Amino acid sequence: MAAEIQPKPLTRKPILLQRVEGSQEVVNMAVIVPKEEGVISVSEDRTVRVWLKRDSGQYWPSIYHVMPSPCSCMSFNPETRRLSIGLDNGTISEFLLSEDYNKMTPVKNYQAHQSRVTMILFVLELEWVLSTGQDKQFAWHCSESGQRLGGYRTSAVASGLQFDVETRHVFIGDHSGQVTILKLEQENCTLVTTFRGHTGGVTALCWDPVQRVLFSGSSDHSVIMWDIGGRKGTAIELQGHNDRVQALSYAQHTRQLISCGGDGGIVVWNMDVERQETPEWLDSDSCQKCDQPFFWNFKQMWDSKKIGLRQHHCRKCGRAVCGKCSSKRSSIPLMGFEFEVRVCDSCHEAITDEERAPTATFHDSKHNIVHVHFDATRGWLLTSGTDKVIKLWDMTPVVS
């Protein structure tokens, strides 16, 4: 009797809608134009381009503008069509785009930094332009007058910048791995706190103003969710990348986090689940399961006439254990471990199949992503990469 062939379940994955090519150097940042079939990009080749979809189905530049210095970052406000561009020479140049996106008119320049601008945010409600630079300075300017309102020196070069309009708190992530929270007033700022959870530099920040949660991505391949609003110091780790996390975006309506890595990986995390904090690693001079001494515990090694063992830690309970007592591996998705990690034998037996159910999906963009932008209204994701290519993805099969 012939075996019955069971159909394979369909894998939900992003649909590549378009490749936008033509830049001569890395596209450092790009955004989807809301309510338009268009994309705005800034590149290391000094160009600002507005790409509009033509009748042929291809995207062609309706605006091609060359700046005096490589374009490092940008901020676009669709309500006012105000485009702020950060340059390698430390200047922020502001333009106004026409309604048909066929013309950009210079408005003003801000001499914001002494070196390359790393991040820009335009805050319409306050008429502020926030920025960070490689000069280790955070600055904010009045967008009406162009006047510098204040500044703050960061501990290292900043690469992540987010702002909460309601509380006027700004979040700055830097290359040292630190996140700094400042409270901004009209012409001064106050340091609220700093916190550190990454072993590598912070590469991206993403703020959810509804749940009051901050996400930070890092060169240590991890994402951390900081519960700012809960005021309990809760920090949840998410381990799902094999390379540095380069960019983050958040789909508020479905509570899904999108993280992108240097290996081209796009990970979509379901944040609408009750996640658990990873335990603190416990200190011990001997295995907390079998009591075998670790290799630095000379006294117990001598007394018991046993060779010292290497110390490991169970990722679920945090106990210090030897290799023999932690020979098993398991994923623990609710703790953020989507890949298999070391656990002690007793924890391995206690973890159920339900607890091993994944809370994230994994996709390959096939390019080294440096920046992403998510359009929640259409479910589109834009990725720009070191390969000079912009890709537009339909994420509705994944995030809807």
C-alpha positions in Angstrom: 0.0 0.0 0.0 1.5 3.4 -1.0 2.2 5.8 1.7 -0.1 8.8 1.9 1.7 12.0 1.1 0.9 14.8 3.5 1.1 18.3 2.2 3.7 20.5 3.8 2.3 23.4 5.8 2.7 26.8 4.1 5.4 29.0 5.5 4.3 32.5 6.0 7.1 34.8 4.8 7.6 38.3 3.5 6.9 38.9 -0.2 9.5 40.9 -2.1 7.6 43.7 -3.9 10.5 45.7 -5.4 14.2 46.2 -5.7 15.2 49.8 -6.0 18.7 50.1 -7.5 20.9 53.0 -8.8 22.9 54.3 -5.8 26.7 54.4 -6.3 27.4 53.8 -2.6 25.8 52.5 0.6 22.2 53.6 1.1 22.5 54.8 4.8 18.8 55.4 5.3 15.5 55.3 3.3 11.8 55.7 4.1 8.5 54.8 2.5 6.4 57.8 1.5 3.0 57.4 3.2 0.0 57.2 0.8 2.4 57.3 -2.2 4.2 54.7 -4.3 7.4 56.3 -3.3 10.7 56.1 -1.4 13.1 58.7 -0.2 16.7 57.7 0.2 20.0 59.3 1.3 23.3 57.7 0.4 27.0 57.8 1.0 27.4 58.9 -2.7 26.1 62.3 -1.5 22.7 62.0 -3.2 19.2 62.5 -1.9 16.7 60.7 -4.2 12.9 60.5 -4.3 11.9 57.4 -6.1 8.4 57.3 -7.5 6.7 54.2 -9.1 6.2 54.7 -12.8 3.6 53.0 -15.1 6.2 50.4 -16.0 6.1 49.2 -12.4 9.7 50.4 -11.8 10.8 53.1 -9.3 12.7 56.0 -10.9 14.0 59.2 -9.3 11.7 62.2 -9.5 14.3 64.1 -7.5 18.1 63.6 -7.7 19.9 66.1 -5.5 23.6 66.1 -4.8 24.7 67.3 -1.3 28.2 68.8 -0.5 29.0 65.9 1.8 28.0 62.2 2.1 24.5 61.8 3.5 24.6 59.8 6.8 21.0 59.9 8.0 17.6 61.6 7.5 14.3 62.4 9.1 11.1 62.9 7.1 7.8 64.3 8.4 5.0 63.4 6.0 2.5 65.9 7.5 4.7 68.9 6.6 6.8 67.1 4.0 9.9 68.5 5.8 13.1 66.5 5.1 16.1 66.9 7.4 19.3 65.4 6.2 22.4 64.7 8.3 25.8 65.0 6.6 29.2 63.6 7.1 30.6 67.2 7.7 28.3 67.7 10.8 25.7 69.9 9.1 21.9 69.2 9.1 20.2 70.5 5.9 16.5 71.0 5.8 14.3 70.9 2.7 10.6 71.1 1.9 9.3 68.6 -0.7 6.5 69.6 -3.1 3.1 67.9 -3.0 3.9 65.9 -6.1 7.3 65.0 -4.8 9.0 66.4 -7.9 10.8 69.3 -6.2 12.8 70.0 -3.0 13.3 73.5 -1.8 16.1 74.4 0.7 14.9 75.8 4.0 17.9 76.1 6.3 21.1 74.6 7.6 22.0 73.8 11.2 25.7 73.7 12.1 24.8 70.9 14.6 28.0 68.8 15.0 31.8 68.9 14.6 31.7 65.6 12.7 29.4 63.1 11.0 25.7 63.3 12.1 24.6 59.8 13.2 20.9 60.2 13.9 18.2 62.9 13.4 14.6 63.2 14.8 12.2 66.0 13.9 9.5 66.6 16.6 6.6 68.4 15.0 4.7 69.0 18.2 7.6 71.0 19.7 9.3 72.2 16.5 12.5 70.6 17.6 15.3 68.9 15.6 17.1 66.3 17.8 20.5 64.9 16.6 23.6 63.0 17.6 27.0 63.0 16.0 30.4 61.3 16.0 31.6 64.2 18.1 29.8 62.4 21.0 27.3 65.3 21.3 23.5 65.1 21.5 22.0 68.5 20.4 18.5 69.9 19.8 17.6 72.9 17.8 14.5 75.0 17.2 13.3 74.2 13.7 11.6 77.6 13.4 14.6 79.8 14.2 17.4 77.4 13.6 18.8 78.3 17.1 20.6 75.7 19.1 18.6 75.1 22.3 21.0 72.8 24.2 23.3 69.8 24.2 24.7 66.9 26.2 27.9 65.0 25.8 27.5 61.2 25.6 29.9 58.6 26.9 30.6 57.3 23.3 29.4 57.9 19.8 25.6 57.6 19.7 23.9 55.3 17.2 20.4 55.1 18.6 18.0 58.0 19.2 14.3 58.0 20.3 12.0 60.6 21.8 8.8 60.4 23.9 6.7 63.5 23.1 4.4 63.2 26.1 7.1 63.1 28.8 9.9 64.9 26.7 12.3 62.0 27.5 15.0 61.3 25.0 16.7 57.9 24.8 20.3 57.8 23.5 22.1 54.5 22.8 25.9 54.6 22.2 28.8 52.4 21.1 29.8 51.7 24.8 26.6 49.7 25.2 25.0 52.3 27.4 21.5 53.9 27.1 21.1 57.4 28.5 17.7 58.9 29.3 17.5 62.7 29.4 14.5 65.0 30.3 14.4 67.9 27.8 13.1 71.4 28.6 13.1 74.3 26.2 16.7 75.3 26.8 18.2 72.7 29.2 18.2 69.0 29.9 18.4 66.8 33.0 20.0 63.4 33.2 17.3 61.0 34.4 19.3 57.7 34.4 21.7 55.5 32.4 21.5 51.7 32.1 23.5 49.0 30.5 22.6 45.4 29.5 24.5 44.7 26.3 28.1 43.4 26.1 28.5 45.2 22.8 27.6 48.7 21.5 24.0 49.7 21.0 23.2 49.9 17.3 19.5 50.8 17.2 16.7 51.9 19.5 12.9 51.6 19.1 10.3 53.2 21.4 6.7 52.0 21.9 4.9 55.0 23.5 1.7 53.0 24.2 3.3 50.2 26.2 6.1 52.5 27.3 8.7 49.9 26.3 12.2 50.6 24.8 13.9 48.1 22.5 17.6 48.2 22.0 19.6 46.2 19.4 23.3 45.6 19.7 26.5 44.4 18.1 26.4 41.5 20.6 23.6 40.0 18.4 20.9 40.5 21.0 17.8 42.7 21.5 16.7 43.9 25.0 13.2 45.0 25.9 13.3 47.6 28.7 10.0 48.1 30.5 10.4 51.8 31.2 6.7 52.4 32.1 6.5 49.5 34.5 9.1 51.1 36.8 10.2 47.7 38.0 13.6 47.5 36.2 12.4 44.6 34.0 14.6 43.8 31.1 13.9 40.9 28.7 16.6 39.6 26.3 15.8 38.4 22.8 18.3 36.1 21.2 17.6 35.3 17.6 20.4 36.7 15.5 23.7 35.2 14.4 25.2 38.6 13.6 25.0 42.2 14.9 21.5 43.7 15.1 21.5 46.6 12.7 18.0 48.0 12.8 14.6 47.8 14.7 11.0 48.7 13.9 7.8 48.0 15.8 4.3 47.2 14.6 2.2 48.7 17.4 -1.2 47.3 16.1 -0.1 43.7 16.4 2.7 44.2 19.0 5.4 42.6 16.8 9.0 43.7 16.8 11.0 43.6 13.6 14.8 43.3 14.0 17.3 43.1 11.2 20.9 41.9 11.3 24.2 42.2 9.5 23.7 38.7 8.1 20.5 39.8 6.3 18.2 38.1 8.8 14.8 39.6 9.5 13.3 38.4 12.7 9.7 39.1 13.6 9.1 38.7 17.4 5.6 38.3 18.9 5.7 40.7 21.9 2.1 39.9 22.8 3.1 37.0 25.0 4.1 36.9 28.7 7.9 36.8 28.6 10.3 35.9 31.4 13.4 37.6 32.5 16.6 35.5 32.2 18.0 34.6 35.7 21.2 36.1 37.2 24.1 33.7 36.9 25.0 32.3 40.3 28.5 32.2 41.7 29.9 28.9 43.1 33.2 27.2 43.6 31.7 23.8 42.7 29.0 22.4 40.5 25.6 23.1 42.1 24.3 19.8 40.9 27.1 17.2 41.6 29.4 19.3 43.9 32.4 18.6 41.7 35.0 21.4 42.2 35.7 23.9 39.4 39.3 24.2 38.3 40.1 27.3 40.5 38.9 25.6 43.7 42.3 24.2 44.7 41.3 23.3 48.3 38.4 21.1 47.3 40.4 19.6 44.5 43.1 18.6 46.9 40.8 17.4 49.7 38.6 15.3 47.3 41.6 14.3 45.0 39.5 15.3 42.0 40.4 17.3 38.9 38.8 20.6 38.6 36.1 21.2 36.0 35.1 24.1 33.8 32.2 26.2 35.0 29.0 26.6 32.9 25.6 28.2 33.6 22.1 26.9 33.0 20.3 29.6 31.0 17.0 28.7 32.6 17.8 28.6 36.3 21.1 30.4 36.4 22.9 27.7 38.4 26.7 27.2 38.1 27.1 23.7 36.7 29.7 21.4 35.1 29.6 20.2 31.5 28.4 16.7 32.5 25.4 18.2 34.4 24.5 20.5 31.6 25.0 18.3 28.5 21.6 19.1 27.1 20.4 22.0 24.9 17.0 23.5 24.5 15.3 26.6 23.1 13.4 28.7 25.7 11.4 31.2 23.5 9.6 32.8 26.4 13.0 33.8 27.8 14.0 35.1 24.4 16.2 32.1 23.5 14.9 31.1 20.0 18.0 29.0 19.4 19.1 26.1 21.6 21.1 27.1 24.6 22.8 25.2 27.5 20.5 24.0 30.3 21.1 21.7 33.2 19.7 18.2 33.0 16.8 18.8 35.5 15.7 22.0 33.7 15.8 20.2 30.4 13.4 17.5 31.7 11.1 20.2 33.1 10.8 22.2 29.9 7.6 21.2 28.0 7.0 21.1 24.3 4.6 24.1 24.7 7.4 26.1 26.3 9.6 25.3 23.3 7.0 26.7 20.9 8.7 29.5 18.9 7.6 33.1 19.5 9.5 34.5 16.4 9.8 33.9 12.7 13.0 34.1 10.7 13.5 35.3 7.2 16.4 36.0 4.9 16.6 39.4 3.1 19.7 38.4 1.2 21.5 41.6 1.8 23.4 43.2 4.7 20.7 45.5 6.2 21.8 48.9 7.6 18.3 50.5 8.1 14.6 49.6 8.0 11.4 51.5 7.9 7.9 50.0 8.5 4.7 51.4 7.0 2.0 50.0 9.3 -0.9 51.2 7.2 0.1 48.9 4.2 2.2 46.4 6.1 5.3 47.3 4.0 8.9 47.0 5.2 11.7 48.8 3.5 15.3 47.5 4.0 18.4 49.4 2.8 21.7 47.6 2.6 25.5 47.9 2.1 24.9 46.3 -1.3 23.5 49.8 -2.4 20.0 48.2 -2.9 16.7 49.2 -1.4 14.1 46.4 -1.0 10.4 46.7 -0.4 8.6 43.8 1.3 5.0 43.0 1.9 5.0 41.9 5.5 1.3 41.3 5.9 1.7 37.4 5.7 3.9 37.7 8.8 2.7 40.7 10.9 -1.0 40.7 10.2 
